[in-house]
Amino acid sequence: MKIGLFYGSTTCYTEMTAEKIQAFIGHDIVDIFNIKDTPLSKTSEYEILILGISTWDFGELQEDWESLWDDVHQIDLNNKTIAIYGLGDQEDYGKWYQDAIGMLDEAIAHNQTKRIGYWPNEGYEFEESKALTEDKQFFVGLALDDENQYEMSEQRIQDWCIQILEEIAED
């Protein structure tokens, strides 16, 4: 089993999270790619994908993802297993917390994929988010706030990695 982890990172936090996920799951299992340097077409080489994105300002996409947004809508992700993680600031941007995760989830929704890694929204304080499931009980991916809850990120990453590995094993 090989997992392709594709991320965009402006301030290195999304990249550092990618490296933590790779270290926890295993360097021999997870290959990481910065989308600034790697075309999204490389996703075709993997059956299992992890996508990392951060939300900027008032619900905006991270700049590398934004520059490739047309490609996101066009890549063929059919029959792939996909998990998403993201970073955001729930205190200063609580009306848009983790919106980029939701936008990415929506952008790939036309594909026939198996989505894994939904994350409970308990323990967060925000007003709104495009990243919530229809029942509003979960984020459509791991939600991290290294700005206000940095001390919780390491455990959340580990718990999420265990969760997605269990979900992959069930398949």
C-alpha positions in Angstrom: 0.0 0.0 0.0 1.3 3.4 -1.0 -0.3 6.7 -0.1 0.2 9.9 -2.0 0.0 13.0 0.2 -0.4 16.2 -1.8 -0.4 19.6 0.0 0.0 23.3 -0.5 1.7 25.4 2.2 2.4 29.1 2.5 3.7 29.3 6.1 5.0 25.7 6.4 2.3 24.5 8.9 0.5 22.4 6.3 3.9 21.1 5.2 4.9 20.3 8.8 1.6 18.4 9.2 2.3 16.4 6.0 5.7 15.5 7.5 4.1 14.4 10.8 1.5 12.3 9.0 4.3 10.7 6.9 6.4 10.0 10.1 3.5 8.5 12.0 2.2 6.3 9.1 5.7 5.5 7.7 8.1 7.0 5.2 7.9 3.8 3.2 4.1 4.1 2.9 3.4 7.9 2.5 5.0 9.9 -0.3 4.6 13.6 0.1 4.4 16.2 -2.6 4.2 20.0 -2.5 1.7 20.9 -5.2 3.7 24.0 -6.0 6.4 21.7 -7.4 4.4 18.6 -8.4 1.5 18.5 -11.0 -1.8 17.2 -9.7 -1.7 14.6 -12.5 0.7 12.7 -10.3 -2.3 11.7 -8.1 -3.0 9.1 -10.8 -0.2 7.0 -9.5 -1.9 6.4 -6.1 -5.1 4.6 -5.1 -5.1 6.3 -1.7 -4.6 10.1 -1.4 -4.3 12.5 1.5 -4.9 16.2 0.5 -3.7 19.0 2.7 -5.0 22.6 2.4 -5.3 25.6 4.6 -7.9 28.3 4.8 -6.8 31.9 4.4 -8.4 35.1 5.7 -12.1 35.2 5.0 -12.5 31.6 3.7 -10.0 31.8 0.9 -7.9 29.0 -0.6 -4.2 28.6 0.0 -2.4 30.2 -2.9 -0.9 27.1 -4.4 -4.3 25.3 -4.5 -5.9 28.5 -5.8 -3.5 28.7 -8.7 -4.3 25.0 -9.7 -8.1 25.2 -8.9 -9.1 24.5 -12.5 -6.9 21.4 -12.4 -8.6 20.2 -9.2 -11.9 20.1 -10.9 -10.5 18.2 -13.9 -8.3 15.5 -12.3 -9.7 12.0 -12.4 -10.0 10.7 -8.9 -12.5 8.0 -9.7 -12.1 4.8 -7.6 -9.6 6.4 -5.2 -9.8 6.6 -1.4 -9.3 10.2 -0.2 -8.8 11.9 3.1 -8.4 15.6 3.6 -6.8 17.6 6.3 -6.6 21.4 6.8 -5.4 24.2 8.9 -7.3 27.3 9.9 -7.9 29.9 12.6 -11.1 29.4 14.5 -10.9 32.5 16.7 -10.0 35.3 14.2 -11.8 33.7 11.2 -14.6 31.8 13.0 -17.1 32.5 10.2 -14.9 30.7 7.7 -13.2 28.1 9.8 -11.8 25.3 7.6 -13.8 26.5 4.5 -11.0 25.4 2.2 -11.5 21.8 3.3 -15.1 22.1 2.3 -14.3 23.8 -1.0 -11.8 21.1 -1.8 -14.3 18.4 -0.9 -16.9 20.0 -3.1 -14.4 20.4 -6.0 -13.7 16.7 -6.1 -17.2 15.5 -5.3 -18.0 14.7 -9.0 -15.6 11.8 -8.8 -16.6 8.4 -7.6 -14.4 8.2 -4.6 -14.4 6.6 -1.2 -14.1 9.4 1.4 -12.5 8.7 4.7 -11.2 10.7 7.6 -14.2 12.6 8.6 -13.4 14.3 11.9 -15.7 15.2 14.9 -16.3 19.0 15.3 -16.2 18.7 19.1 -13.6 20.7 20.9 -13.6 23.6 18.5 -15.2 27.1 18.8 -16.3 28.6 15.5 -19.3 30.2 14.0 -19.6 28.6 10.5 -17.7 26.3 8.2 -18.1 25.0 4.7 -16.2 21.9 5.9 -19.1 20.4 7.9 -21.0 17.4 6.9 -24.7 17.8 6.1 -25.6 16.8 9.7 -23.0 19.3 11.0 -21.5 16.7 13.3 -18.2 16.2 11.5 -15.7 18.1 9.4 -15.1 16.4 6.0 -11.4 16.1 7.1 -9.0 16.6 10.0 -9.3 20.2 11.2 -6.2 21.7 12.9 -5.8 25.1 14.4 -2.1 25.6 15.1 -2.8 29.2 15.9 -5.0 28.7 18.9 -4.9 24.9 19.7 -1.3 24.0 18.8 -1.0 21.8 21.9 -3.8 19.6 20.6 -2.5 19.1 17.0 -0.1 16.3 17.7 -2.7 14.1 19.3 -5.3 15.0 16.7 -2.9 14.0 13.9 -2.0 10.7 15.5 -5.7 9.9 16.2 -6.6 10.8 12.7 -3.8 8.7 11.2 -5.0 5.7 13.2 -8.6 6.4 12.1 -7.8 6.6 8.4 -5.6 3.5 8.5 -8.5 1.6 10.2 -10.9 2.9 7.5 -8.4 1.8 4.7 -8.1 -1.6 6.3 -11.9 -2.0 6.4 -12.0 -1.6 2.6 
